[in-house]
């Protein structure tokens, strides 16, 4: 039992560290994805991911690409802890007969893990998406105001730019949501999050486990790091592609409250 507890603790620590590194590395891509998904056909500001990132840097600076990252960095550790612990718990419960888990049981364990993680994921995504999209809305307002000023001045370029509106913080958004909608406001889009995270975990955990098993030495030792790394990359990429339509729906249900 002690070994299992130590093993679980190590997994939680590793999951938390991996989550922090992952957020730091891919957050600019996630920001571009959110802004591309949320822009309307009649108000398209970005034509591609690279165009979005370039315009973001020009208007908001380098750290503008990490707008909303603090929410993810704060909550990613408990999210991964719940996800990994739940997957291990359900796998243990489904293998009490001592037999190897079938693919269906592995998928059921992944389903349970994805269902449990939305407790943290839903409010995290709610705040993150609104913070990420705030920059797009501010730039859009600035562009529309400049166009209106040009029209009013007969086509001459305005000499003074309108001051930038202060952007909301995660704490301000949380207070506004709790004040106006209560705790349910933080869980807006729960259904869409379930539609994304449950299928993701159903695909990811069984695929990772089986790919990792293929690279295990015949001696029965653990798979080398590079095998686990490649298995995680393939499993994560496959699961992300599979649930991408649901991810777009998840972003759409959390359109910023401030317009």
Buried (B, 14 or more C-beta within 10 A) or exposed (E): EEEEEEEBEEBBEEBBEBBBEBBBEEBBEBBBBBBBBBBEEEEEBBEEBEEBBEBBBEBBEEEBBBBBBBBBBEBBBBBBBBBBBBBBBBBEEBBEEEEEBEEEBBBBBBBBBBBBBBBBBBBBBBBBBBBBBBBBBBBBBBEEEBEEBEEEEEEEEEEEEEEEEEBBBBEEBBEBBEEEEEEEBBBBBBBBBBBBBBBBBBBBBBBBBEBBEEBBEEEEEEBEEEBBEBBBEEBBEBBBEBBEEBBBBBBEBBBBBBE
